[in-house]
Amino acid sequence: MPHPDAASPTPAPTPGAVVTGADSGIGRAVAVRLAADGMDIGITWHTDEAGARQTAEEVRAHGRRAHVARLDLTDLPRAADVIDRIAEDLGRIDVLVNNAGTGTATPFLDLGLATVREVLDVDLVGPFLCSQRAARRMIAQGEGGRIVNITSVHEHQPRVGAAPYCAAKGGLGLLTQVMALELAEHGITVNSVAPGEIGTPMTGQEDNDVRRTPRPGVPLGRPGDAREVAAVVAFLAGRDSSYVTGASWAVDGGMLRMGPMAGSHLESDAWRRP
């Protein structure tokens, strides 16, 4: 038993995580899962403040602190200031999940420059700048950290009608690998998570039971649930992934494995249209 005059050990600080685009879908599921794992959470939103507030309530239900801020990744480089502000509110930042994203369903020949720039800014340049801010703080803290970039199966394979989206996600995948190499000496791991079709507002399936939605072209036969993506992110954000960096984790029900099979079994030219 310690002497009554002995100084008690300083408790370890609560880890802080920032999840961009956490007002719904995958971002909300990730924020809530990380809160359940014992982290205080910074939540960003772009257009759905009410959704972000709902996420915050779910985080607080796990006994963790939540800070909410608006993040507009078309307003660069100023938008990245939000990462610093949230880190100050949380007291530290140990995890950054770059989840905010956008896309388009426009044929290549019909794309305008403004659309291309918007998608690239939100899906690639924004995560680049946000990661710089987070990494600098992690290095200053001296305890390492975790950065997880939410990409897409289209980090690896193309989709008709999604030229800037695929370019951005492919670029974010390679950026992830460069960051992993450069930040490893500081104890910061960097990985990407590449979801397939997930039941979220972005796919118009937020309220659907994904286990009852048939997808014959996906080996597991259904879309994914946002919580299934969050479980992989939580692993990459936690202690058990300490020797994992520079990797891309597909959460797609086997979709990426279907290239040749899909090519040999399609029965019409419908795939040529977005």
Backbone bond lengths (Angstrom), bond angles and torsions (degrees), N, CA, C in turn:
res aa  C-N    CA-C-N  psi(-1)  N-CA   C-N-CA  omega(-1)  CA-C   N-CA-C  phi
1 M - - - 1.468 - - 1.530 108.83 -
2 P 1.342 118.28 130.41 1.467 119.94 -176.85 1.519 111.47 -67.00
3 H 1.341 115.21 150.49 1.456 121.12 175.90 1.530 108.64 -61.15
4 P 1.341 119.00 140.92 1.464 120.81 -176.98 1.521 113.37 -60.48
5 D 1.340 117.06 -22.05 1.466 118.76 179.34 1.524 112.60 -89.54
6 A 1.343 116.43 -6.63 1.460 119.20 -178.14 1.526 110.11 -67.93
7 A 1.322 115.10 140.82 1.470 119.72 178.90 1.525 109.59 -69.44
8 S 1.335 116.05 133.48 1.464 119.92 177.60 1.521 109.06 -76.83
9 P 1.347 117.46 146.54 1.464 120.28 -178.66 1.526 110.44 -64.54
10 T 1.330 115.07 144.83 1.464 120.28 177.65 1.525 109.60 -72.18
11 P 1.329 118.35 124.94 1.465 119.24 -179.66 1.524 110.82 -64.28
12 A 1.320 115.69 146.02 1.458 120.78 178.54 1.526 109.27 -65.11
13 P 1.334 117.84 140.43 1.461 119.84 178.66 1.514 111.30 -67.05
14 T 1.314 115.75 150.93 1.460 120.36 176.39 1.521 109.25 -71.12
15 P 1.323 118.39 128.95 1.464 120.06 179.32 1.533 110.65 -60.95
16 G 1.323 115.60 146.20 1.455 121.45 176.88 1.506 110.53 -114.91
17 A 1.327 116.32 135.07 1.463 121.99 179.55 1.518 109.44 -127.57
18 V 1.319 117.16 140.14 1.466 122.67 174.06 1.524 107.41 -112.90
19 V 1.329 115.63 128.04 1.463 121.73 177.93 1.523 107.45 -120.31
20 T 1.317 117.72 113.09 1.458 119.81 179.82 1.526 109.79 -80.44
21 G 1.337 115.53 149.12 1.459 119.94 -179.19 1.508 112.49 61.30
22 A 1.342 115.88 43.71 1.471 120.31 -174.32 1.525 112.69 -97.97
23 D 1.328 117.74 21.30 1.464 120.90 -179.05 1.513 112.88 -81.08
24 S 1.338 118.50 -12.45 1.464 120.93 -179.96 1.516 109.03 -167.99
25 G 1.318 116.31 177.83 1.447 122.68 169.74 1.512 115.06 55.82
26 I 1.338 115.11 -136.57 1.461 120.81 -177.05 1.527 110.90 -61.48
27 G 1.338 117.28 -41.50 1.462 119.79 -179.09 1.510 112.57 -60.16
28 R 1.323 116.98 -44.12 1.470 119.67 178.28 1.523 110.57 -63.93
29 A 1.330 117.01 -45.36 1.461 120.07 -179.15 1.523 110.87 -60.30
30 V 1.334 116.96 -39.43 1.464 120.43 179.20 1.527 110.65 -66.92
31 A 1.321 116.84 -46.15 1.472 120.27 -179.28 1.517 111.22 -58.60
32 V 1.323 117.15 -44.67 1.465 121.08 -178.04 1.522 110.46 -68.44
33 R 1.323 117.05 -39.96 1.467 119.97 179.37 1.521 110.95 -65.18
34 L 1.337 118.28 -42.64 1.464 120.03 179.28 1.526 111.14 -66.62
35 A 1.329 116.77 -34.42 1.461 119.83 174.61 1.526 110.56 -63.38
36 A 1.324 116.33 -42.80 1.469 120.12 178.01 1.528 111.08 -62.39
37 D 1.337 116.26 -26.91 1.466 120.85 178.19 1.529 112.34 -86.57
38 G 1.341 117.45 4.86 1.459 120.39 171.73 1.509 116.66 101.12
39 M 1.325 117.95 18.78 1.460 120.45 -178.91 1.528 111.59 -106.75
40 D 1.336 115.70 145.22 1.462 120.68 166.19 1.523 107.65 -79.03
41 I 1.342 116.62 146.54 1.457 120.13 -166.76 1.520 112.51 -125.62
42 G 1.339 115.40 132.06 1.451 122.54 167.10 1.514 108.75 -97.52
43 I 1.323 116.47 128.75 1.466 122.98 -173.54 1.522 108.56 -118.14
44 T 1.325 117.73 126.81 1.458 118.89 174.99 1.523 110.46 -113.65
45 W 1.326 113.68 153.46 1.465 121.34 178.86 1.523 108.04 -141.30
46 H 1.318 115.96 160.24 1.472 120.45 177.71 1.520 110.81 -113.76
47 T 1.350 117.95 -54.56 1.465 120.87 -178.37 1.525 113.63 -119.06
48 D 1.327 118.09 -16.28 1.467 120.62 -172.50 1.533 110.41 -113.63
49 E 1.314 116.27 78.70 1.460 119.56 179.98 1.528 111.09 -65.10
50 A 1.338 116.66 -39.53 1.466 119.66 179.77 1.526 110.57 -59.88
51 G 1.340 116.71 -39.93 1.462 119.99 177.49 1.512 111.87 -63.39
52 A 1.332 116.45 -39.49 1.465 120.18 178.40 1.528 110.97 -64.86
53 R 1.330 116.23 -39.77 1.467 119.78 178.54 1.533 110.46 -64.33
54 Q 1.329 116.67 -36.28 1.464 119.83 177.31 1.529 110.59 -65.48
55 T 1.339 115.88 -42.12 1.469 119.07 175.88 1.524 110.54 -58.72
56 A 1.326 116.29 -42.93 1.465 120.52 -179.74 1.525 111.29 -60.09
57 E 1.328 116.33 -40.13 1.467 119.15 178.39 1.525 111.02 -63.43
58 E 1.325 116.50 -39.13 1.463 119.46 179.02 1.529 110.82 -67.82
59 V 1.321 117.00 -36.02 1.468 120.73 176.00 1.528 109.87 -63.52
60 R 1.325 116.93 -46.99 1.474 121.00 -178.63 1.521 111.73 -65.05
61 A 1.322 116.81 -27.72 1.462 120.00 177.34 1.527 111.42 -63.57
62 H 1.324 116.63 -19.43 1.467 121.34 176.08 1.527 111.62 -93.26
63 G 1.343 116.56 9.29 1.451 120.73 177.54 1.512 114.56 79.39
64 R 1.325 116.96 17.67 1.455 121.21 -177.64 1.520 110.26 -111.86
65 R 1.330 117.01 156.85 1.454 121.73 177.58 1.522 110.20 -79.43
66 A 1.336 115.93 148.61 1.461 121.71 177.72 1.519 109.02 -134.02
67 H 1.326 116.61 134.17 1.463 122.79 175.14 1.523 107.91 -123.26
68 V 1.313 116.47 133.55 1.460 122.53 -173.89 1.522 109.62 -116.17
69 A 1.333 116.71 135.21 1.463 121.19 178.86 1.519 109.95 -148.40
70 R 1.318 115.95 149.34 1.468 120.67 176.98 1.526 109.39 -82.76
71 L 1.335 115.68 138.21 1.456 122.44 179.64 1.522 108.74 -133.08
72 D 1.318 117.15 116.43 1.462 122.73 178.41 1.522 107.82 -113.40
73 L 1.320 116.45 100.30 1.458 120.67 -174.46 1.523 113.18 -77.50
74 T 1.334 117.54 2.05 1.464 118.62 169.43 1.526 110.70 -85.79
75 D 1.316 117.33 -9.67 1.466 122.71 -179.08 1.522 109.00 -103.15
76 L 1.322 115.34 70.27 1.464 121.23 -176.85 1.528 110.44 -102.92
77 P 1.339 117.38 147.98 1.477 127.53 5.20 1.520 114.16 -88.43
78 R 1.340 117.27 -1.44 1.458 120.44 -173.08 1.528 113.13 -59.47
79 A 1.336 116.97 -31.79 1.467 119.88 -176.55 1.522 112.38 -56.91
80 A 1.330 117.03 -33.08 1.462 120.04 -177.12 1.524 113.11 -65.45
81 D 1.338 117.26 -16.16 1.466 120.06 175.98 1.531 111.39 -57.27
82 V 1.327 115.93 -27.06 1.467 120.45 -178.23 1.527 110.85 -60.04
83 I 1.318 117.75 -35.97 1.469 120.56 179.62 1.522 110.26 -60.78
84 D 1.319 116.37 -43.28 1.474 119.68 178.76 1.523 111.47 -65.58
85 R 1.329 116.69 -40.62 1.469 119.25 -179.27 1.524 111.37 -64.94
86 I 1.314 116.82 -42.84 1.466 119.20 179.31 1.525 110.11 -66.49
87 A 1.325 117.31 -40.75 1.466 120.10 178.90 1.521 111.08 -60.27
88 E 1.323 116.89 -38.61 1.466 120.50 175.99 1.519 110.79 -63.75
89 D 1.336 116.43 -42.63 1.471 120.38 179.39 1.527 111.32 -63.36
90 L 1.334 116.43 -40.95 1.460 120.67 -178.79 1.532 111.82 -76.86
91 G 1.331 116.33 -22.37 1.453 120.42 -176.01 1.520 113.55 93.43
92 R 1.334 117.49 -14.60 1.457 122.60 179.17 1.535 108.40 -173.98
93 I 1.320 116.28 169.06 1.464 120.64 172.20 1.523 107.74 -139.27
94 D 1.310 115.38 121.50 1.458 122.23 -179.81 1.525 112.13 -111.58
95 V 1.325 116.01 -22.89 1.466 121.58 -176.80 1.522 108.90 -137.67
96 L 1.321 116.60 133.91 1.460 121.99 169.38 1.519 107.99 -122.98
97 V 1.334 116.16 127.98 1.462 121.58 173.80 1.518 107.74 -115.67
98 N 1.328 115.68 108.68 1.465 121.20 177.93 1.526 108.63 -83.22
99 N 1.328 115.28 93.82 1.453 120.67 -175.46 1.529 113.09 -109.94
100 A 1.330 118.35 -27.80 1.465 120.73 -176.80 1.523 110.10 -57.45
101 G 1.324 115.68 136.51 1.457 118.83 -178.24 1.510 112.27 -160.90
102 T 1.316 115.08 168.75 1.453 121.84 176.37 1.515 108.08 -148.72
103 G 1.328 116.96 171.81 1.461 120.68 -179.11 1.510 111.38 -158.60
104 T 1.303 115.56 -173.34 1.455 121.10 179.02 1.524 109.01 -151.96
105 A 1.312 116.30 153.83 1.469 122.24 173.68 1.527 107.29 -121.82
106 T 1.331 115.30 71.39 1.458 122.37 -173.60 1.522 109.38 -130.24
107 P 1.336 118.40 129.47 1.467 119.26 177.17 1.530 111.69 -56.68
108 F 1.302 116.49 146.75 1.460 123.19 -176.50 1.528 111.87 -51.59
109 L 1.326 117.44 -44.42 1.459 120.68 -175.57 1.525 112.90 -71.47
110 D 1.333 116.87 -15.59 1.467 120.55 -178.25 1.523 112.90 -99.81
111 L 1.315 118.12 -1.78 1.463 120.82 -175.64 1.522 111.63 -72.70
112 G 1.333 115.11 136.58 1.449 121.09 172.87 1.514 110.67 -97.77
113 L 1.314 116.15 156.77 1.467 120.56 -176.87 1.520 112.03 -61.40
114 A 1.327 117.66 -36.92 1.465 119.87 -178.99 1.524 111.20 -61.43
115 T 1.330 116.97 -41.15 1.469 120.31 178.62 1.520 110.91 -65.74
116 V 1.324 116.22 -43.94 1.464 120.08 179.81 1.529 110.40 -59.71
117 R 1.323 116.52 -46.16 1.462 119.99 -178.98 1.523 111.80 -64.67
118 E 1.329 117.05 -39.57 1.461 119.31 179.92 1.521 111.02 -62.53
119 V 1.325 117.71 -46.80 1.460 120.53 -179.05 1.527 110.73 -64.43
120 L 1.319 117.64 -42.93 1.462 120.20 179.55 1.522 111.61 -65.41
121 D 1.323 117.54 -39.04 1.468 120.21 178.77 1.519 111.31 -64.09
122 V 1.325 116.53 -48.11 1.465 120.55 -175.75 1.524 111.62 -70.26
123 D 1.336 116.95 -41.83 1.459 120.95 -170.91 1.522 114.78 -93.33
124 L 1.351 117.82 -15.15 1.460 119.40 -176.57 1.530 112.92 -131.55
125 V 1.334 117.43 -57.33 1.456 119.36 -176.60 1.526 110.82 -67.81
126 G 1.324 117.03 -39.90 1.466 120.39 177.73 1.515 112.51 -58.65
127 P 1.340 119.06 -52.92 1.458 119.35 175.99 1.530 113.55 -58.41
128 F 1.334 117.11 -35.24 1.465 120.81 176.32 1.526 110.51 -57.59
129 L 1.333 116.91 -51.82 1.461 120.93 -176.31 1.521 111.92 -70.21
130 C 1.331 117.39 -39.80 1.469 120.08 178.07 1.524 110.67 -63.47
131 S 1.317 116.73 -38.17 1.460 120.46 179.64 1.521 111.30 -67.49
132 Q 1.325 117.40 -36.97 1.465 119.83 175.60 1.526 110.86 -58.59
133 R 1.332 115.76 -47.47 1.471 119.12 -178.98 1.525 110.61 -61.37
134 A 1.337 116.14 -46.92 1.464 119.71 -177.92 1.519 111.28 -64.84
135 A 1.338 117.03 -43.74 1.466 120.33 -176.97 1.524 111.16 -63.62
136 R 1.321 117.52 -40.09 1.467 119.71 179.07 1.517 111.08 -61.19
137 R 1.313 117.14 -39.31 1.463 120.40 178.24 1.530 111.13 -70.28
138 M 1.328 117.13 -40.60 1.458 119.74 177.63 1.527 110.70 -60.49
139 I 1.327 116.98 -41.80 1.460 120.88 179.16 1.528 110.28 -63.71
140 A 1.325 116.49 -42.68 1.467 120.14 179.36 1.524 111.28 -63.79
141 Q 1.318 117.38 -34.46 1.467 120.78 178.44 1.532 110.99 -69.02
142 G 1.336 116.10 -30.17 1.455 120.87 174.93 1.512 115.21 78.23
143 E 1.337 117.98 18.84 1.465 120.25 -176.71 1.526 112.18 -124.87
144 G 1.334 117.18 18.78 1.453 119.86 -179.71 1.516 111.86 75.22
145 G 1.318 116.02 -164.17 1.461 119.73 -179.85 1.519 111.15 172.30
146 R 1.309 114.52 -177.65 1.463 121.96 -178.15 1.527 108.81 -135.49
147 I 1.327 116.87 131.44 1.457 122.40 170.85 1.519 107.27 -122.90
148 V 1.326 116.03 127.98 1.465 122.04 179.30 1.523 107.95 -124.55
149 N 1.315 116.26 121.22 1.461 121.64 178.16 1.520 109.81 -100.95
150 I 1.327 116.35 123.41 1.462 119.94 176.25 1.518 107.65 -84.61
151 T 1.318 116.04 111.51 1.455 120.82 -179.91 1.529 108.68 -101.75
152 S 1.296 117.85 -112.26 1.469 122.99 -177.02 1.517 106.47 177.55
153 V 1.314 117.21 163.06 1.461 118.56 169.07 1.527 109.93 -57.13
154 H 1.340 115.62 -22.24 1.464 119.37 179.37 1.525 112.46 -81.30
155 E 1.325 116.59 6.73 1.466 120.84 160.60 1.518 108.81 -66.62
156 H 1.345 116.47 -27.90 1.457 122.45 -171.67 1.525 113.72 -112.75
157 Q 1.322 117.54 -32.19 1.457 120.03 -176.76 1.528 110.39 -135.46
158 P 1.346 117.84 147.59 1.461 121.25 -174.78 1.510 113.58 -80.30
159 R 1.330 114.72 166.74 1.457 121.91 174.40 1.525 108.81 -141.48
160 V 1.305 116.18 133.40 1.461 120.94 178.16 1.528 109.58 -59.76
161 G 1.326 116.48 134.63 1.460 121.04 177.26 1.515 114.52 86.55
162 A 1.334 117.33 2.85 1.462 120.30 -175.14 1.530 111.27 -127.67
163 A 1.321 117.87 40.78 1.466 120.75 -174.46 1.522 113.22 -56.87
164 P 1.348 120.19 -54.09 1.468 117.96 -178.96 1.519 112.77 -67.46
165 Y 1.321 117.75 -33.29 1.462 121.53 178.14 1.528 110.19 -63.35
166 C 1.336 116.35 -47.88 1.460 119.83 179.91 1.521 110.90 -64.84
167 A 1.342 116.79 -40.28 1.462 119.87 178.52 1.521 110.61 -61.65
168 A 1.335 116.50 -42.63 1.464 120.69 -179.02 1.524 111.43 -68.22
169 K 1.320 117.33 -45.28 1.462 119.83 -177.80 1.523 111.47 -69.26
170 G 1.346 116.98 -38.04 1.453 119.30 174.22 1.519 111.23 -62.85
171 G 1.340 115.94 -41.35 1.456 120.03 176.82 1.511 112.60 -64.09
172 L 1.337 116.72 -39.15 1.462 120.15 179.31 1.525 110.55 -66.72
173 G 1.329 116.62 -32.83 1.462 119.36 176.45 1.516 111.89 -64.10
174 L 1.333 117.79 -43.49 1.459 120.35 178.30 1.528 111.40 -72.66
175 L 1.330 116.85 -35.20 1.461 120.07 174.52 1.529 109.91 -59.34
176 T 1.318 116.27 -41.18 1.463 121.07 177.29 1.529 110.82 -55.08
177 Q 1.328 116.47 -43.32 1.466 120.31 -177.71 1.531 111.40 -68.72
178 V 1.330 117.42 -40.50 1.464 119.93 177.87 1.529 110.19 -64.89
179 M 1.335 116.84 -45.06 1.457 120.56 178.53 1.523 110.72 -59.38
180 A 1.336 116.10 -40.53 1.467 119.75 -179.92 1.529 110.78 -59.67
181 L 1.339 116.76 -42.69 1.454 120.31 179.58 1.529 111.37 -65.87
182 E 1.315 116.68 -44.87 1.465 120.07 -172.52 1.525 113.14 -78.20
183 L 1.324 117.31 -29.89 1.466 119.65 -175.56 1.523 113.49 -94.78
184 A 1.338 116.63 -5.98 1.470 119.76 -177.14 1.525 111.80 -59.63
185 E 1.331 117.84 -37.29 1.461 119.48 -177.46 1.520 112.33 -65.13
186 H 1.330 116.62 -16.39 1.467 121.06 178.13 1.531 112.12 -98.40
187 G 1.331 116.72 7.22 1.455 119.90 -179.97 1.513 113.62 75.90
188 I 1.320 117.28 19.23 1.474 121.72 179.56 1.517 108.17 -102.83
189 T 1.325 116.74 122.30 1.453 120.58 175.02 1.523 109.08 -96.02
190 V 1.337 115.03 148.12 1.467 121.37 -179.02 1.518 108.31 -135.98
191 N 1.313 116.08 122.03 1.461 121.91 179.88 1.519 109.99 -137.19
192 S 1.319 115.75 162.07 1.462 119.71 173.85 1.522 109.46 -116.59
193 V 1.331 114.98 151.70 1.458 122.73 173.41 1.522 106.56 -119.25
194 A 1.319 116.38 126.36 1.462 122.41 -172.31 1.527 110.22 -114.31
195 P 1.346 117.33 90.11 1.468 119.27 -179.38 1.524 112.11 -72.56
196 G 1.323 114.46 150.49 1.454 120.91 167.74 1.517 108.93 -89.87
197 E 1.321 116.54 -139.32 1.471 120.19 177.60 1.526 109.19 -76.87
198 I 1.334 115.68 116.12 1.458 121.70 -178.03 1.526 108.03 -119.59
199 G 1.321 116.61 139.34 1.467 121.40 -179.12 1.521 111.04 -71.61
200 T 1.340 117.57 91.68 1.461 123.37 -178.21 1.521 108.74 -138.84
201 P 1.345 117.44 171.90 1.468 118.96 174.60 1.526 112.91 -57.29
202 M 1.330 117.85 -32.26 1.465 121.25 -178.87 1.518 111.74 -63.29
203 T 1.340 117.26 -30.94 1.457 120.44 178.04 1.524 111.90 -101.32
204 G 1.334 116.85 6.84 1.459 120.86 178.65 1.507 114.48 70.70
205 Q 1.335 116.75 25.79 1.471 119.93 -174.47 1.521 113.18 -129.95
206 E 1.320 117.41 25.93 1.461 119.75 -173.12 1.531 112.13 -57.19
207 D 1.313 117.26 -37.67 1.463 120.00 -174.99 1.528 113.04 -99.93
208 N 1.333 117.00 6.85 1.462 119.79 -179.25 1.527 111.08 -82.77
209 D 1.336 115.35 149.34 1.456 121.22 171.08 1.525 106.64 -85.35
210 V 1.334 116.29 103.14 1.460 118.85 -173.19 1.521 112.10 -62.40
211 R 1.325 116.79 -24.42 1.465 118.72 -178.73 1.520 112.04 -75.08
212 R 1.330 116.33 -10.02 1.468 120.70 177.05 1.529 112.35 -110.87
213 T 1.346 116.45 9.39 1.461 121.51 -179.70 1.525 108.55 -104.26
214 P 1.332 117.84 108.92 1.469 119.14 -175.45 1.533 112.99 -73.20
215 R 1.309 115.84 137.70 1.460 122.90 173.29 1.526 107.37 -137.12
216 P 1.339 117.32 84.29 1.470 119.92 -176.08 1.524 114.00 -58.18
217 G 1.331 117.60 -27.57 1.458 120.20 -178.08 1.512 114.59 -81.86
218 V 1.332 117.63 -3.29 1.462 122.18 176.59 1.521 107.82 -104.63
219 P 1.323 119.97 126.83 1.459 120.55 -176.24 1.524 114.41 -50.71
220 L 1.338 117.97 -40.56 1.460 119.05 178.86 1.527 112.52 -79.72
221 G 1.335 117.42 -4.23 1.454 121.44 167.63 1.510 117.14 79.83
222 R 1.340 118.87 11.50 1.466 121.04 -177.54 1.517 109.88 -159.03
223 P 1.339 118.36 164.49 1.464 120.00 169.23 1.530 110.15 -69.67
224 G 1.321 116.35 172.39 1.452 121.15 176.95 1.507 112.23 -95.72
225 D 1.314 115.89 164.03 1.456 123.72 174.61 1.531 108.03 -100.78
226 A 1.334 116.85 142.79 1.468 120.58 -178.22 1.521 111.79 -56.62
227 R 1.326 117.54 -31.75 1.462 120.16 -179.90 1.526 111.96 -68.62
228 E 1.327 116.44 -24.17 1.465 119.23 176.43 1.527 110.76 -72.01
229 V 1.317 116.93 -33.13 1.463 120.59 173.03 1.522 109.78 -70.14
230 A 1.327 116.29 -43.72 1.466 120.88 -178.52 1.522 111.76 -59.38
231 A 1.314 117.33 -34.35 1.465 119.96 -179.85 1.528 111.25 -63.75
232 V 1.322 117.25 -38.56 1.463 120.74 178.06 1.525 110.53 -70.62
233 V 1.337 116.86 -41.86 1.463 120.34 176.82 1.526 109.98 -60.14
234 A 1.323 117.00 -42.27 1.463 120.54 -179.50 1.527 111.19 -61.36
235 F 1.320 117.32 -39.73 1.460 120.09 175.71 1.526 110.34 -60.86
236 L 1.326 117.22 -47.57 1.459 121.23 -177.53 1.525 112.11 -67.98
237 A 1.332 116.92 -24.09 1.464 121.58 179.42 1.523 112.46 -89.27
238 G 1.311 117.54 -5.59 1.457 121.08 -173.28 1.516 114.04 -106.19
239 R 1.310 115.56 -177.02 1.465 122.21 -175.96 1.520 112.78 -69.25
240 D 1.322 117.53 -30.93 1.459 120.10 -174.12 1.523 113.41 -68.96
241 S 1.346 117.23 -12.45 1.471 120.18 -178.97 1.526 111.67 -102.20
242 S 1.319 117.58 24.51 1.466 121.27 -171.80 1.523 113.73 -62.74
243 Y 1.333 118.53 -18.70 1.463 120.88 -179.87 1.533 110.87 -112.73
244 V 1.324 116.48 24.57 1.464 121.95 -179.03 1.518 108.12 -118.63
245 T 1.323 117.37 117.65 1.464 120.05 176.63 1.522 110.02 -155.23
246 G 1.330 115.81 148.94 1.456 121.81 179.01 1.511 114.66 76.60
247 A 1.322 117.43 15.43 1.457 121.09 -175.83 1.524 111.40 -105.36
248 S 1.318 115.87 155.71 1.465 122.15 173.88 1.519 108.32 -114.29
249 W 1.326 115.48 122.60 1.456 122.04 -175.41 1.532 109.29 -105.04
250 A 1.323 116.62 105.84 1.472 120.74 177.67 1.522 109.33 -76.15
251 V 1.333 115.80 130.06 1.470 122.28 174.75 1.526 104.82 -122.96
252 D 1.328 115.56 82.14 1.466 120.00 -164.31 1.518 114.65 -140.42
253 G 1.331 116.97 10.05 1.462 118.88 179.91 1.514 113.78 64.78
254 G 1.335 116.82 16.52 1.461 120.61 -178.96 1.518 114.21 93.70
255 M 1.345 117.81 5.58 1.463 121.83 -175.58 1.529 112.49 -53.36
256 L 1.323 117.81 -44.33 1.458 120.43 -175.75 1.523 112.86 -65.60
257 R 1.310 117.58 -20.41 1.461 120.59 -179.86 1.522 112.08 -80.39
258 M 1.320 118.07 -3.64 1.464 121.56 -171.39 1.525 114.08 -95.97
259 G 1.333 118.95 9.66 1.455 119.66 -177.04 1.517 114.73 -49.85
260 P 1.323 120.04 -66.21 1.467 120.18 -179.06 1.523 113.27 -62.88
261 M 1.341 116.75 -36.01 1.465 118.86 -179.88 1.521 110.64 -64.76
262 A 1.348 115.84 -44.47 1.466 118.58 179.36 1.523 110.02 -62.95
263 G 1.345 116.44 -40.89 1.457 119.77 -179.35 1.510 113.26 -62.14
264 S 1.318 116.86 -33.55 1.466 119.65 -177.07 1.527 113.21 -89.49
265 H 1.354 117.92 -10.83 1.450 119.92 -174.89 1.527 114.36 -115.57
266 L 1.333 118.62 -4.10 1.462 119.71 175.51 1.520 109.57 -65.85
267 E 1.319 117.08 139.63 1.461 120.87 -173.45 1.516 113.54 -113.72
268 S 1.366 117.83 4.91 1.454 120.13 178.19 1.524 109.41 -154.09
269 D 1.348 115.49 174.19 1.463 120.82 177.51 1.516 112.41 -90.90
270 A 1.327 117.83 16.14 1.466 120.69 -177.33 1.527 112.15 -60.25
271 W 1.326 117.49 -27.28 1.473 120.93 -178.26 1.523 112.57 -64.55
272 R 1.343 118.19 -17.68 1.463 121.01 -177.53 1.525 113.24 -73.02
273 R 1.328 117.05 -12.46 1.460 121.05 -177.00 1.532 109.51 -108.02
274 P 1.352 117.84 138.71 1.466 120.24 178.69 1.523 111.21 -58.61
